[in-house]
Amino acid sequence: MEDVDDSDTKPFPTKTSIPPFWRSELDPLDEYRSTESLPTTCDVLIIGGGYAGIAAAYHLLCGDKYEPGTKPSVVLVEARQACSGATARNGSNTQPPFDLLSVLISCDLGGHLKPSVYGRLPDYIERFGSATAANVADFEWKHIDAIAEVIKKEGIECDFEIVRTFNVYTDREQALKAKNAYLKLKSLGIAKETINDLVWTDEDKAQEVSGFKDCVGCFASRAATLWPYKLMMGLLSKAVGQGLNLQTNTPASSIDRELGPNGGKRWKVTTARGPISASKIIFATNGYTSALLPEYENKIIPARGIACHITLPPGTEAPKLPGSYGILLPRAWDYLNQRPDGSIIVGGARPTFFAQDSEWKNNVDDNTLIDPAAHYFDTYMQRHFVGWENSGAHVESIWTGIMGYNSDGLPRVGQVPGREGCFIAAGFGGHGMPVIWLVMKSLTEMVRYGKKFEQTAVPNIYKTTKERLESTEDRLNSQ
Ligand SMILES: Cc1cc2nc3c(=O)[nH]c(=O)nc-3n(C[C@H](O)[C@H](O)[C@H](O)COP(=O)(O)OP(=O)(O)OC[C@H]3O[C@@H](n4cnc5c(N)ncnc54)[C@H](O)[C@@H]3O)c2cc1C
């Protein structure tokens, strides 16, 4: 039987992609290769140079010190430029989403580090119990301080700012449900630090407090905003400084088991620039994972999202917004950040395309716009924000990004079932910013120290298991 070349149908990253605003100031490492040729062997191979892959490299090489002579050789291969996937196309909001309408609300995109508190908790309580839900909330909550700490320690300039973030409601029924879910969580007494930080405002004051027109209720809570590409490149440069061999423009096309020189088993990874053999692999391949690990097909699903950069006419000043936003419109969940220069990053636009599967589901094309959404953000600020009516705000640039949605709505982290030495951290949906940093810290402890998943800080529901791979659960359309 002839071999079938199915590489065209597998979800690999496209060669070219629409440049997002976050990649408007490129770092010297953007297309860097530490060595002219790809090393033929290494101890740990990281596949994917986004948030997850870069965080893995940083934690492995810049974390605990190694005894002399014990530092592993670590290679990172990235199909395109460093940080050119979802991480450079998002909203960079770091707040845990606490929206009971988890049906719509697992996304908080656009430069946001926004832990999800009330959004996911009711769903998690129902599915996994209060203790697990509280654990997830706490885990996300810790990200703001953990990211602030590494930025300070490494002196990375990335516009990091702790903000209040608003979740604004325009539908009274949704607002009431949200408020009731919050009150219920409060009465349960779980995730106290996160819940106590939330402030609910009723309709009479909601528009005044949030600055959002027609707002009938809003939450405010703690989050952070940042320039994700700059943070990642700052971390990457530290890892390269500690010996990471970075190989950009090096797509991996397949993995195979092979015998090493001493008879032990190793992994052979075929790339566009030749093979590389590794004892351990970290798959940080997000929505593209199933191209290399077919068992994740229909489990981690590539899903397109859209975001844009809105600016004002030269010489005019933007009204300062009181925080960042998650915006609940009928059937929509938009997310918005104001940049230090007053310009806006906003994404979402789901009602324009979500009913048309081919526009987003199992689609890795970030080289074209999601057509039905292309004009959704025109006059967005004028329509929705008090004081912006005559601002002249307009879409300066707009782009597509590929997320990794999950069939059961949860990231997949840990040792790949049945593949010794292979580790995965992927499928973070539209909500990776307040999850990935500490997930990768734990995952690298598994890789480096042989810790079991259960010995790490990662919430147990994120563990990648055979049962989850075999499950027929389908929550895709509710992410
Ligand atoms: C429009 C949009 C807005 C978003 N906004 C937010 C937000 O505000 N807040 C939030 O929390 N999250 C947001 N997200 C989600 C967040 O960006 C992701 O969860 C996070 O960036 C995922 O990081 P990652 O490293 O797993 O994936 P990526 O950044 O996608 O990195 C994966 C990398 O792997 C590489 N790769 C894949 N396959 C191969 C291969 N075979 N060989 C070599 N390299 C390979 C890819 O090229 C890519 O660079 C948003 C996402 C999008 C698309």
Ligand as a Chemical Component Dictionary entry (heavy atoms), coordinates in Angstrom:
data_LIG
# 
_chem_comp.id                   LIG 
_chem_comp.type                 NON-POLYMER 
_chem_comp.pdbx_formal_charge   0 
_chem_comp.three_letter_code    LIG 
# 
loop_
_chem_comp_atom.comp_id 
_chem_comp_atom.atom_id 
_chem_comp_atom.alt_atom_id 
_chem_comp_atom.type_symbol 
_chem_comp_atom.charge 
_chem_comp_atom.model_Cartn_x 
_chem_comp_atom.model_Cartn_y 
_chem_comp_atom.model_Cartn_z 
_chem_comp_atom.pdbx_ordinal 
LIG C1  C1  C 0 -7.570 36.508 19.121 1  
LIG C2  C2  C 0 -7.118 35.912 20.425 2  
LIG C3  C3  C 0 -7.259 36.625 21.614 3  
LIG C4  C4  C 0 -6.880 36.073 22.844 4  
LIG N1  N1  N 0 -6.951 36.835 24.004 5  
LIG C5  C5  C 0 -6.613 36.306 25.213 6  
LIG C6  C6  C 0 -6.677 37.065 26.411 7  
LIG O1  O1  O 0 -6.936 38.264 26.402 8  
LIG N2  N2  N 0 -6.453 36.448 27.562 9  
LIG C7  C7  C 0 -6.105 35.146 27.605 10 
LIG O2  O2  O 0 -5.938 34.616 28.698 11 
LIG N3  N3  N 0 -5.930 34.412 26.485 12 
LIG C8  C8  C 0 -6.197 34.960 25.297 13 
LIG N4  N4  N 0 -6.074 34.208 24.144 14 
LIG C9  C9  C 0 -5.604 32.845 24.262 15 
LIG C10 C10 C 0 -4.104 32.841 24.512 16 
LIG O3  O3  O 0 -3.501 33.675 23.556 17 
LIG C11 C11 C 0 -3.604 31.414 24.376 18 
LIG O4  O4  O 0 -4.243 30.601 25.321 19 
LIG C12 C12 C 0 -2.095 31.312 24.601 20 
LIG O5  O5  O 0 -1.405 32.301 23.906 21 
LIG C13 C13 C 0 -1.640 29.950 24.146 22 
LIG O6  O6  O 0 -0.237 29.893 24.189 23 
LIG P1  P1  P 0 0.481  28.640 23.539 24 
LIG O7  O7  O 0 1.919  28.808 23.700 25 
LIG O8  O8  O 0 -0.176 27.408 24.046 26 
LIG O9  O9  O 0 0.057  28.739 22.008 27 
LIG P2  P2  P 0 0.677  29.605 20.796 28 
LIG O10 O10 O 0 0.997  30.974 21.205 29 
LIG O11 O11 O 0 -0.268 29.412 19.670 30 
LIG O12 O12 O 0 2.038  28.874 20.498 31 
LIG C14 C14 C 0 2.090  27.612 19.881 32 
LIG C15 C15 C 0 3.278  27.665 18.929 33 
LIG O13 O13 O 0 3.560  26.348 18.476 34 
LIG C16 C16 C 0 4.037  26.463 17.155 35 
LIG N5  N5  N 0 3.877  25.145 16.528 36 
LIG C17 C17 C 0 2.740  24.453 16.395 37 
LIG N6  N6  N 0 2.964  23.299 15.759 38 
LIG C18 C18 C 0 4.296  23.275 15.480 39 
LIG C19 C19 C 0 5.134  22.328 14.828 40 
LIG N7  N7  N 0 4.646  21.204 14.292 41 
LIG N8  N8  N 0 6.456  22.595 14.739 42 
LIG C20 C20 C 0 6.973  23.730 15.293 43 
LIG N9  N9  N 0 6.194  24.667 15.900 44 
LIG C21 C21 C 0 4.879  24.435 15.992 45 
LIG C22 C22 C 0 3.131  27.519 16.535 46 
LIG O14 O14 O 0 3.703  28.063 15.371 47 
LIG C23 C23 C 0 2.994  28.498 17.678 48 
LIG O15 O15 O 0 3.947  29.531 17.607 49 
LIG C24 C24 C 0 -6.367 34.747 22.890 50 
LIG C25 C25 C 0 -6.181 34.044 21.693 51 
LIG C26 C26 C 0 -6.538 34.620 20.470 52 
LIG C27 C27 C 0 -6.273 33.865 19.196 53 
# 
loop_
_chem_comp_bond.comp_id 
_chem_comp_bond.atom_id_1 
_chem_comp_bond.atom_id_2 
_chem_comp_bond.value_order 
_chem_comp_bond.pdbx_ordinal 
LIG C1  C2  SING 1  
LIG C2  C3  SING 2  
LIG C2  C26 DOUB 3  
LIG C3  C4  DOUB 4  
LIG C4  N1  SING 5  
LIG C4  C24 SING 6  
LIG N1  C5  DOUB 7  
LIG C5  C6  SING 8  
LIG C5  C8  SING 9  
LIG C6  O1  DOUB 10 
LIG C6  N2  SING 11 
LIG N2  C7  SING 12 
LIG C7  O2  DOUB 13 
LIG C7  N3  SING 14 
LIG N3  C8  DOUB 15 
LIG C8  N4  SING 16 
LIG N4  C9  SING 17 
LIG N4  C24 SING 18 
LIG C9  C10 SING 19 
LIG C10 O3  SING 20 
LIG C10 C11 SING 21 
LIG C11 O4  SING 22 
LIG C11 C12 SING 23 
LIG C12 O5  SING 24 
LIG C12 C13 SING 25 
LIG C13 O6  SING 26 
LIG O6  P1  SING 27 
LIG P1  O7  DOUB 28 
LIG P1  O8  SING 29 
LIG P1  O9  SING 30 
LIG O9  P2  SING 31 
LIG P2  O10 DOUB 32 
LIG P2  O11 SING 33 
LIG P2  O12 SING 34 
LIG O12 C14 SING 35 
LIG C14 C15 SING 36 
LIG C15 O13 SING 37 
LIG C15 C23 SING 38 
LIG O13 C16 SING 39 
LIG C16 N5  SING 40 
LIG C16 C22 SING 41 
LIG N5  C17 SING 42 
LIG N5  C21 SING 43 
LIG C17 N6  DOUB 44 
LIG N6  C18 SING 45 
LIG C18 C19 SING 46 
LIG C18 C21 DOUB 47 
LIG C19 N7  SING 48 
LIG C19 N8  DOUB 49 
LIG N8  C20 SING 50 
LIG C20 N9  DOUB 51 
LIG N9  C21 SING 52 
LIG C22 O14 SING 53 
LIG C22 C23 SING 54 
LIG C23 O15 SING 55 
LIG C24 C25 DOUB 56 
LIG C25 C26 SING 57 
LIG C26 C27 SING 58 
# 
